[in-house]
Amino acid sequence: MARIGLFFGTDTGKTRKVAKMIKKMFDDDTMEKPVNINRATPEEFSAYDFLILGTPTLGEGLLPGMSADCENESWEEFLPQIEDIDFTGKTIALYGLGDQVGYSEEFVDALMELYTFFNERGAKIVGAWPNEGYEFDHSEALVDDKFVGLALDLDNQANLTEQRVNAWLQSISGDFDLNL
């Protein structure tokens, strides 16, 4: 089994695209192939000590799932399945997609839902990301003026995605014991 699990929730496929971009940088011994969270079991998810988790923010700041009008189940339905698991000793990095123009009042808010869920269960959350270079009105995903994970806007700043992903992976490399 690889050392790092890579799981994502998605509705349009953009979060999957970023997961595949992340995976391309690592061999199979280091990182598992990306898994849509609606295909994951609690056992396989919790088997990793290192996790990279991705989510879009839908509608008015929602995690993807049936109540956000997704076609398939996603994070909303998966989190209750793992709510009793202790994530102490696990390191988690988060990335989130949002639209800072169309949804400027809730830009990448779903990141905070994942952050809160895993933080409350003892996980070490790494990969905070500066909020400079974005134009939005409000985000729940800010702590001390930094996003709780990598914030990406494939609708308005797609040209910055690869650069941001690479810089973010460099920033978490020490926490994940990676040689980048």
PASE-576466 format. One record per residue: residue in three letters; x, y, z of N, C-alpha, C in turn. Coordinates in Angstrom, 1 decimal. Layout:
# PASE-576466
ALA  X  Y  Z  X  Y  Z  X  Y  Z
...
***
This chain:
# PASE-576466
MET  0.8  -1.2  0.0  0.0  0.0  0.0  0.9  1.2  0.0
ALA  0.5  2.2  -0.8  1.2  3.5  -0.8  1.1  4.2  0.6
ARG  2.0  5.1  0.8  2.0  5.9  2.1  0.9  6.9  2.2
ILE  0.5  7.5  1.0  -0.4  8.7  1.0  -1.7  8.3  0.3
GLY  -2.8  8.5  1.0  -4.1  8.3  0.3  -4.6  9.6  -0.2
LEU  -5.1  9.6  -1.4  -5.6  10.8  -2.1  -7.1  10.6  -2.5
PHE  -7.9  11.3  -1.8  -9.4  11.2  -1.9  -10.0  12.5  -2.3
PHE  -11.0  12.5  -3.0  -11.7  13.8  -3.5  -13.2  13.5  -3.6
GLY  -13.9  14.6  -3.4  -15.3  14.7  -3.7  -15.5  15.6  -5.0
THR  -16.5  15.4  -5.8  -16.6  16.2  -7.0  -18.0  16.2  -7.5
ASP  -18.3  17.1  -8.3  -19.6  17.2  -9.0  -19.4  17.3  -10.5
THR  -18.5  18.2  -10.9  -18.3  18.4  -12.3  -17.0  17.7  -12.8
GLY  -16.2  17.2  -11.9  -15.0  16.5  -12.4  -13.7  17.4  -12.2
LYS  -13.9  18.6  -11.8  -12.7  19.5  -11.7  -11.8  19.1  -10.5
THR  -12.4  18.7  -9.4  -11.6  18.3  -8.3  -10.9  17.0  -8.6
ARG  -11.5  16.2  -9.3  -10.8  14.9  -9.8  -9.6  15.3  -10.7
LYS  -9.8  16.3  -11.6  -8.7  16.7  -12.4  -7.5  17.2  -11.6
VAL  -7.7  17.9  -10.5  -6.6  18.4  -9.7  -6.0  17.2  -9.0
ALA  -6.8  16.2  -8.5  -6.3  15.0  -7.9  -5.3  14.3  -8.8
LYS  -5.7  14.2  -10.1  -4.9  13.5  -11.0  -3.6  14.3  -11.3
MET  -3.7  15.6  -11.2  -2.5  16.5  -11.4  -1.5  16.2  -10.2
ILE  -2.0  16.1  -9.0  -1.2  15.9  -7.8  -0.6  14.5  -7.9
LYS  -1.4  13.5  -8.3  -0.9  12.1  -8.4  0.3  12.0  -9.4
LYS  0.2  12.7  -10.5  1.3  12.6  -11.5  2.7  12.9  -11.0
MET  2.8  13.6  -9.9  4.1  14.0  -9.3  4.7  12.9  -8.5
PHE  3.9  11.8  -8.2  4.4  10.8  -7.3  4.3  9.4  -7.9
ASP  5.2  8.5  -7.4  5.1  7.1  -7.8  4.1  6.3  -7.0
ASP  3.8  5.1  -7.4  2.7  4.3  -6.7  3.1  3.9  -5.3
ASP  4.4  3.9  -5.0  4.8  3.5  -3.6  4.5  4.7  -2.7
THR  4.6  5.9  -3.2  4.4  7.1  -2.4  2.9  7.5  -2.2
MET  2.2  7.5  -3.4  0.8  8.0  -3.3  -0.1  7.0  -4.1
GLU  -1.2  6.7  -3.5  -2.2  5.9  -4.1  -2.9  6.7  -5.3
LYS  -3.5  6.0  -6.2  -4.3  6.6  -7.2  -5.4  7.4  -6.6
PRO  -5.9  8.5  -7.2  -7.0  9.2  -6.6  -8.3  8.4  -6.5
VAL  -9.0  8.5  -5.4  -10.2  7.8  -5.3  -11.4  8.8  -5.0
ASN  -12.4  8.7  -5.8  -13.6  9.5  -5.5  -14.2  9.0  -4.1
ILE  -14.5  9.9  -3.3  -14.9  9.5  -1.9  -16.2  8.7  -1.9
ASN  -17.0  8.8  -3.0  -18.2  8.0  -3.1  -17.9  6.5  -3.4
ARG  -16.6  6.2  -3.7  -16.2  4.8  -3.9  -15.3  4.3  -2.8
ALA  -15.1  5.1  -1.8  -14.2  4.7  -0.7  -15.0  4.0  0.4
THR  -14.3  3.1  1.2  -14.9  2.6  2.4  -14.2  3.2  3.6
PRO  -14.8  3.3  4.7  -14.2  3.8  5.9  -12.9  3.1  6.2
GLU  -12.8  1.8  6.0  -11.6  1.0  6.3  -10.4  1.4  5.4
GLU  -10.6  1.6  4.1  -9.5  1.9  3.3  -9.1  3.4  3.5
PHE  -10.1  4.2  3.8  -9.8  5.6  4.0  -8.9  5.8  5.3
SER  -9.3  5.1  6.3  -8.6  5.3  7.6  -7.3  4.5  7.7
ALA  -7.0  3.7  6.7  -5.7  2.9  6.7  -4.5  3.8  6.5
TYR  -4.6  5.0  6.0  -3.5  5.8  5.7  -3.1  6.8  6.9
ASP  -1.9  7.0  7.1  -1.4  7.9  8.1  -1.3  9.3  7.5
PHE  -1.2  9.4  6.1  -1.1  10.6  5.4  -2.2  10.7  4.4
LEU  -3.0  11.8  4.4  -4.1  11.9  3.5  -4.1  13.3  2.8
ILE  -4.4  13.3  1.5  -4.6  14.6  0.8  -6.1  14.5  0.4
LEU  -6.9  15.5  0.8  -8.3  15.4  0.5  -8.8  16.7  -0.2
GLY  -9.6  16.5  -1.3  -10.0  17.6  -2.1  -11.5  17.7  -2.1
THR  -12.0  18.9  -2.2  -13.4  19.1  -2.3  -13.7  20.4  -3.1
PRO  -14.8  20.4  -3.8  -15.3  21.7  -4.3  -16.2  22.3  -3.3
THR  -16.5  23.6  -3.5  -17.6  24.2  -2.7  -18.8  24.4  -3.6
LEU  -19.9  24.0  -3.2  -21.1  24.0  -4.1  -22.1  25.0  -3.5
GLY  -22.9  25.6  -4.4  -24.0  26.5  -4.0  -23.5  27.5  -3.0
GLU  -24.2  27.6  -2.0  -23.9  28.6  -0.9  -23.0  28.0  0.2
GLY  -21.8  27.5  -0.2  -20.8  27.0  0.7  -20.9  25.6  1.1
LEU  -21.5  24.7  0.3  -21.8  23.4  0.7  -20.7  22.4  0.3
LEU  -20.5  21.3  1.1  -19.8  20.2  0.6  -20.6  19.5  -0.5
PRO  -19.9  18.8  -1.4  -20.7  18.1  -2.4  -21.4  16.9  -1.7
GLY  -22.6  16.7  -2.3  -23.5  15.6  -1.7  -24.9  15.8  -2.3
MET  -25.8  14.9  -1.9  -27.1  14.9  -2.4  -27.9  16.2  -2.1
SER  -27.7  16.8  -1.0  -28.4  18.0  -0.6  -27.9  19.2  -1.4
ALA  -26.7  19.1  -2.0  -26.2  20.1  -2.9  -26.5  19.8  -4.4
ASP  -27.5  18.9  -4.6  -28.0  18.6  -5.9  -26.9  17.9  -6.8
CYS  -26.0  17.1  -6.1  -25.1  16.3  -6.9  -25.8  15.1  -7.4
GLU  -25.3  14.6  -8.5  -25.8  13.4  -9.1  -25.5  12.1  -8.3
ASN  -24.4  12.2  -7.5  -23.9  11.1  -6.7  -23.6  11.5  -5.3
GLU  -23.6  10.5  -4.4  -23.2  10.8  -3.0  -21.7  11.3  -3.0
SER  -21.3  12.0  -2.0  -19.9  12.5  -1.9  -19.6  12.7  -0.4
TRP  -18.8  13.8  -0.1  -18.4  14.0  1.2  -19.5  14.1  2.2
GLU  -20.6  14.7  1.9  -21.7  14.9  2.8  -22.2  13.5  3.3
GLU  -22.2  12.5  2.5  -22.7  11.2  2.9  -21.6  10.3  3.5
PHE  -20.3  10.6  3.2  -19.2  9.8  3.7  -18.8  10.2  5.1
LEU  -18.8  11.5  5.4  -18.3  11.9  6.7  -19.0  11.2  7.9
PRO  -20.4  11.1  7.8  -21.0  10.4  8.9  -20.6  8.9  9.1
GLN  -20.1  8.3  8.1  -19.6  6.9  8.2  -18.3  6.8  9.0
ILE  -17.5  8.0  9.1  -16.2  8.0  9.8  -16.2  8.9  11.0
GLU  -17.4  9.3  11.4  -17.4  10.3  12.5  -16.9  9.7  13.9
ASP  -16.9  8.4  14.0  -16.4  7.8  15.3  -14.9  7.4  15.2
ILE  -14.2  7.7  14.1  -12.8  7.3  14.0  -11.9  8.4  14.6
ASP  -11.0  8.0  15.3  -10.0  8.9  15.9  -8.8  9.0  14.9
PHE  -8.6  10.3  14.4  -7.6  10.5  13.4  -6.3  11.1  14.1
THR  -6.1  10.9  15.4  -4.9  11.3  16.1  -3.7  10.5  15.4
GLY  -2.7  11.2  15.2  -1.5  10.6  14.5  -1.5  10.6  13.0
LYS  -2.6  11.1  12.5  -2.7  11.2  11.0  -2.5  12.6  10.6
THR  -1.8  12.8  9.4  -1.5  14.1  8.9  -2.4  14.3  7.6
ILE  -3.1  15.4  7.6  -4.1  15.6  6.5  -3.8  17.0  5.9
ALA  -3.7  17.0  4.5  -3.7  18.3  3.8  -4.9  18.4  2.9
LEU  -5.4  19.6  2.8  -6.7  19.8  2.1  -6.5  20.7  0.9
TYR  -7.3  20.5  -0.1  -7.3  21.4  -1.2  -8.8  21.6  -1.6
GLY  -9.1  22.8  -2.0  -10.5  23.1  -2.3  -10.7  23.9  -3.6
LEU  -11.8  23.7  -4.3  -12.1  24.5  -5.5  -13.3  25.4  -5.2
GLY  -13.2  26.6  -5.7  -14.3  27.5  -5.6  -14.3  28.5  -6.7
ASP  -15.3  29.3  -6.8  -15.4  30.4  -7.8  -15.5  31.7  -7.1
GLN  -14.4  32.4  -7.1  -14.3  33.7  -6.3  -15.1  34.8  -6.9
VAL  -15.5  34.7  -8.2  -16.3  35.7  -8.8  -17.8  35.4  -8.6
GLY  -18.2  34.2  -9.1  -19.6  33.8  -9.0  -20.1  33.6  -7.6
TYR  -19.2  33.1  -6.7  -19.6  32.8  -5.3  -18.6  33.5  -4.4
SER  -18.5  34.8  -4.5  -17.6  35.6  -3.8  -17.8  35.6  -2.3
GLU  -19.0  35.3  -1.9  -19.4  35.4  -0.4  -19.1  34.1  0.3
GLU  -18.8  33.0  -0.4  -18.6  31.7  0.2  -17.5  31.0  -0.5
PHE  -16.4  31.7  -0.9  -15.3  31.1  -1.6  -14.6  30.0  -0.8
VAL  -14.6  28.8  -1.4  -14.0  27.6  -0.8  -14.4  27.3  0.6
ASP  -15.6  27.7  1.0  -16.1  27.4  2.3  -16.1  26.0  2.7
ALA  -16.3  25.0  1.8  -16.3  23.6  2.1  -15.0  23.1  2.7
LEU  -13.9  23.8  2.4  -12.6  23.5  3.0  -12.7  23.5  4.5
MET  -13.4  24.5  5.1  -13.6  24.6  6.5  -14.4  23.5  7.1
GLU  -15.3  23.0  6.4  -16.1  21.8  6.9  -15.2  20.6  7.0
LEU  -14.3  20.3  6.1  -13.4  19.2  6.2  -12.4  19.5  7.3
TYR  -11.9  20.7  7.3  -10.9  21.1  8.3  -11.5  20.8  9.7
THR  -12.7  21.3  10.0  -13.3  21.2  11.3  -13.5  19.7  11.6
PHE  -14.1  19.0  10.7  -14.4  17.6  10.9  -13.1  16.8  11.4
PHE  -12.0  16.9  10.6  -10.8  16.2  10.9  -10.0  16.7  12.1
ASN  -10.0  18.0  12.3  -9.4  18.6  13.4  -10.0  18.2  14.7
GLU  -11.3  18.2  14.7  -12.1  17.7  15.9  -11.8  16.3  16.3
ARG  -11.3  15.5  15.3  -11.0  14.1  15.5  -9.5  13.8  15.7
GLY  -8.8  14.8  16.0  -7.4  14.7  16.3  -6.3  14.7  15.2
ALA  -6.7  14.9  14.0  -5.8  14.9  12.9  -4.9  16.2  12.9
LYS  -3.7  16.0  12.4  -2.8  17.2  12.2  -3.1  17.7  10.8
ILE  -3.6  18.9  10.7  -3.9  19.5  9.4  -2.8  20.4  9.0
VAL  -2.3  20.2  7.8  -1.1  21.0  7.3  -1.5  21.6  5.9
GLY  -0.7  22.5  5.5  -0.9  23.0  4.1  -1.7  24.3  4.1
ALA  -1.7  25.1  5.2  -2.4  26.4  5.1  -1.8  27.2  3.9
TRP  -2.7  28.0  3.3  -2.3  28.7  2.1  -2.6  30.2  2.2
PRO  -1.7  31.0  1.7  -2.0  32.5  1.8  -3.2  32.9  1.0
ASN  -3.9  34.0  1.4  -5.0  34.4  0.7  -4.7  35.5  -0.3
GLU  -3.4  35.8  -0.5  -3.0  36.9  -1.5  -3.2  36.3  -2.9
GLY  -3.6  37.2  -3.8  -3.8  36.8  -5.2  -5.2  36.3  -5.5
TYR  -6.1  36.5  -4.6  -7.5  36.1  -4.8  -8.3  37.4  -4.6
GLU  -9.5  37.4  -5.2  -10.5  38.5  -5.1  -11.8  37.9  -4.7
PHE  -12.1  37.9  -3.5  -13.4  37.4  -3.0  -13.9  38.3  -1.8
ASP  -15.1  38.2  -1.5  -15.7  39.0  -0.4  -15.6  38.3  1.0
HIS  -15.8  37.0  1.0  -15.8  36.3  2.3  -15.5  34.8  2.0
SER  -14.8  34.2  3.0  -14.5  32.8  3.0  -14.5  32.3  4.5
GLU  -15.3  31.3  4.7  -15.2  30.6  6.0  -14.0  29.8  6.2
ALA  -13.2  29.6  5.1  -12.0  28.7  5.2  -10.8  29.5  5.6
LEU  -10.9  30.6  6.2  -9.7  31.4  6.6  -9.5  31.3  8.1
VAL  -8.3  31.0  8.5  -7.8  31.0  9.9  -6.5  31.8  9.9
ASP  -6.5  32.9  10.7  -5.4  33.8  10.8  -5.0  34.3  9.4
ASP  -6.0  34.7  8.6  -5.8  35.2  7.2  -5.1  34.3  6.3
LYS  -5.2  33.0  6.5  -4.7  32.0  5.6  -5.9  31.0  5.4
PHE  -5.9  30.4  4.1  -6.9  29.4  3.9  -6.4  28.1  4.6
VAL  -7.3  27.3  5.1  -6.9  26.1  5.8  -6.4  25.0  4.9
GLY  -6.3  25.3  3.6  -5.8  24.4  2.6  -5.6  25.1  1.3
LEU  -5.1  24.5  0.3  -4.9  25.1  -1.0  -6.2  25.5  -1.6
ALA  -6.4  26.8  -1.9  -7.6  27.3  -2.6  -7.3  27.4  -4.1
LEU  -8.2  26.9  -4.9  -8.0  26.9  -6.3  -9.3  27.4  -7.0
ASP  -9.2  28.2  -8.0  -10.3  28.7  -8.8  -10.1  28.4  -10.2
LEU  -10.6  27.2  -10.7  -10.4  26.8  -12.1  -11.3  27.5  -13.0
ASP  -12.3  28.3  -12.5  -13.2  29.1  -13.3  -12.5  30.4  -13.8
ASN  -11.8  31.0  -12.8  -11.3  32.4  -13.1  -9.8  32.5  -13.1
GLN  -9.1  31.5  -12.5  -7.6  31.6  -12.4  -7.0  30.2  -12.8
ALA  -7.5  29.5  -13.8  -7.0  28.2  -14.2  -5.6  28.3  -14.5
ASN  -5.1  29.4  -15.0  -3.7  29.5  -15.4  -2.8  29.5  -14.2
LEU  -3.2  29.7  -13.0  -2.4  29.6  -11.8  -2.5  28.3  -11.1
THR  -3.3  27.4  -11.6  -3.5  26.1  -10.9  -2.2  25.3  -10.7
GLU  -1.6  25.0  -11.8  -0.4  24.1  -11.7  0.7  24.7  -10.9
GLN  0.9  26.0  -11.0  1.9  26.7  -10.1  1.5  26.7  -8.7
ARG  0.3  26.9  -8.4  -0.2  26.8  -7.0  -0.1  25.4  -6.4
VAL  -0.5  24.4  -7.2  -0.4  23.0  -6.7  1.1  22.6  -6.4
ASN  2.0  23.0  -7.3  3.4  22.7  -7.1  3.9  23.3  -5.9
ALA  3.6  24.6  -5.7  4.1  25.4  -4.5  3.5  24.8  -3.2
TRP  2.3  24.4  -3.3  1.6  23.8  -2.1  2.2  22.5  -1.7
LEU  2.4  21.6  -2.7  3.1  20.3  -2.5  4.4  20.5  -1.9
GLN  5.2  21.5  -2.3  6.5  21.8  -1.7  6.3  22.2  -0.3
SER  5.3  23.0  0.0  5.1  23.5  1.4  4.7  22.3  2.4
ILE  4.0  21.3  1.9  3.7  20.2  2.8  4.7  19.0  2.7
SER  5.7  19.1  1.9  6.6  18.0  1.7  7.3  17.6  3.0
GLY  7.6  18.5  3.9  8.2  18.1  5.1  7.3  17.4  6.0
ASP  6.0  17.8  6.1  5.0  17.1  6.9  4.7  15.7  6.4
PHE  4.9  15.5  5.1  4.5  14.2  4.5  5.8  13.4  4.2
ASP  6.9  13.9  4.7  8.2  13.2  4.5  8.5  12.9  3.0
LEU  8.3  13.9  2.2  8.4  13.8  0.7  9.7  14.4  0.2
ASN  10.3  13.9  -0.8  11.5  14.5  -1.4  11.0  15.0  -2.7
LEU  10.7  16.3  -2.8  10.3  16.9  -4.0  11.4  17.8  -4.6
***
